[in-house]
Amino acid sequence: MTWVKANADRLVELTWQHLWLSVVPVVIGFLLALPLGWWASRYHRFRAPALTLGGVLYSLPSLPLLVIIPGIIGTSFLDPINVAITLTLYAVALLVRTVADAFGQVSAEVLDAASASGYSRWQRAFGVELPLAGPAMLAGIRVASVSTVSLVTVGALIGVSNLGSLFTEGFQRYFTTEIIVGMVLVVSLALVLDGCWVLVGRMLLPWARGRTA
């Protein structure tokens, strides 16, 4: 606890850095996966290539991607944007299948009823399909969020500051306390973000509170 108190300011700074590197990729990844998943659920010829591409993206090792991306987009090797882009790719890879499955679970009878009621294609997509598919998509976002919090720590291996820096520094100095504190903070952050997504779901999807819980 003495070490924690002495380094409190730095721990807060690393937590905030880790937080934005965890939230931004999930949000952007979902916004990208939403149209891709909807398209895959409606056009079966597109579904297989989209889901296969997502699987391939998620299978790519994160560390080589963090090394390659700066050369592709021209950023500094230590720029946190490289980590954000890498994690966004992983989030898209995870969420495309989730979004496609969520839209696929919407009853065909409900869609027919919406069309019979005069809904246009886009009105049906946003006014009927999206709300009904919301709970399943929220579950996928929660999984992607926890996964992203964990993957952010890999950025510390190339020098991008986050809570993973406590792991690398602790191993280098054989200082177990620093490693344990890092683990506790990462797990705590994952749990807090998961709780935040649950609250967002309860506000945006009040009809699905029981299923979300």
N, C-alpha and C positions, 0 to 999 in steps of 0.2 A: 504493500500500500504506500510505502514511502516513495518508491519509484513512480507509482501512478500519480501521486500528488505533485511530485517534482516535474513531471512531464505532462500535466493535465492539458496545458495549452496546445501542445503538439498533438495529443491524442484527439482533441476536439477538431483541430485542423485536418488531420488525416481522416476522421470520420466524415466530415463534410465533403472532402474530396471523394471519398469512397461512395458517399450517398449520391452525388450527382452522376458519377460514373455508373451507378447501378440503376438509377431511375430513367435517365435520358434514353439509353439504348432500348429499354423495355417499351417506353412510350412511342418512340419513333418506330421500333420494330413492329408494334401492334398496328400503327397507322399504315405501315407498308404491307403487313400481312393481311389486313382486313379486305382490301379489294382483291388481292391474289387468292385468298381463301374463298371469298364469295364466288369469284370466277371459276375456281376449281370445283366448287360444289354444284355449279350450274352447267358446266361444260365438261363432260367426262373425258374428252380427249385431252383437255388441258390439265386434268387432275393428276394423272400419273406423272407427267414431266415435272409439274410444280412440286409435288410431294417428294419425288426423287431428288430434285435439285435441293430441296430443303434438307433432306437426309445427308446429301453429299456435303453441303455447307457445314452442317453441325459436326460432321466427322473430321473436318479439317483441324489439325492441331492449332491451338491458340497462339503458342509462342512463335512459330514461323510466320503466322499472319501478322503479328505485331512487328516483326522485322521487315516483312515485305511491303506492307501498306504505306509506310513513309516514302518509299521509293516510287510508289504508284501515284500518290496524291501530292507529293512534294512537301510534306510537312517535316518538322524536326523530329529526330528519332525519339526524343523524350516528350513530345507533345501528347498531352492526354487525349487529344482528338483521335489518335491512332487506336487507343483502347476503346473509346466510345464507338468508333466505326466497326471494330472487330466484334464487339459485344452486340451491336445492332444486327449484324449478320447472323449471329447465333440466335438472337431473339426472333428474327424473321423465320429462321429455319425451324424453330420450335413452334411458333404460333401459326404458321401457314396451315399445318395439318389440323391444329386445334380449331381454327376458324372454319376450315372446310368441313370438318366433322360437325361443328356446332350448327352451321347453316343446313347441313344435310339432315340433321335431326328434326328440323321444322316439318311438321305434318303437311303432306301434300293437300289434304283436305282443307287445311287452314289457308293455304296459298290459293287454292281454287275459290274459296269463299271470298277472299280479299279481291281477287280478280273480278268475281261476279258482282262485288259491291262497287265496282268502278275504279278501283285502285290502278294507277299506272304502274309500269314495271319498277320505276324508281321509288314511287310511293310505297309500293309493297315491300321493296327491299329495306327502306329506312323505317317505315311505319309498322311493319309486321315481322319480317324476318329478323332484323337486327335486335329488337327487344326480346323476341323469343329465344334467340341464340345467345343472348347476353350472358346468362348464368354459366353456360359451358365455356364461353370465351374468358370469363372472369377466372374460372378455375385454371385455364391455360396460362393466363397472365400471372397468376400467383406462382405457378411452377417456374415460369420463365424468370420471374423476379428473384426467387430464391437461388436459381441457377446462376443468374447474372451477378448477384452479390458475391457468390463464391468465385466466379471466374475473374472478377475485377482484381483479385489478389495476384493473378499471374502478371499483371502489369508492373508489379514491383520488381520483377526479375529483369526488366529492361530499364528500370530507373524512374518509372512513373509513380509518384508518391500516392499511397493509399494505405489502408490498414494492413495490406500485405507487406508493406515496408517493415512492419514490426516482426514479421516472420524472418525476412532475409537478414535484418540486423541482429535479431536474436540468435539465429544460427551462426552468423559470423562471429559473434562474441560469446557464444555458448551461454547465453543468458536466458534461462527458461522462463523467467517471469515475463519478459517482453513477449515471448511467443504465446504464452497462456493468455495474457491480456489481449493480444491481437485476436486470438481465437474467440474469446468471450465477446469482444466487440463485433466481430463479423457475424457471429450467430445472433447476437442481440439485434443487430441492424437488419438481418434477414427476417427476424420475427416481427420487428416493428413495421417494416415495409409490408409484410404479409397482412398484418392487422390493418394497415392503412388501405390496402386494396379491398379488404373485406368491408371497411367503412364506406369506401367509394361505391362498392357494389350495392350496399344497402341504401345509399342515397339515390343512385341512378336506376337501380332495379328493385324497387320496394316490393314488387309482386313476387320476388324470388328469394326473400329473406330466409325462409326455412331451408331452401335447397343450398343457398350459399353457406349458411351455418353448418 
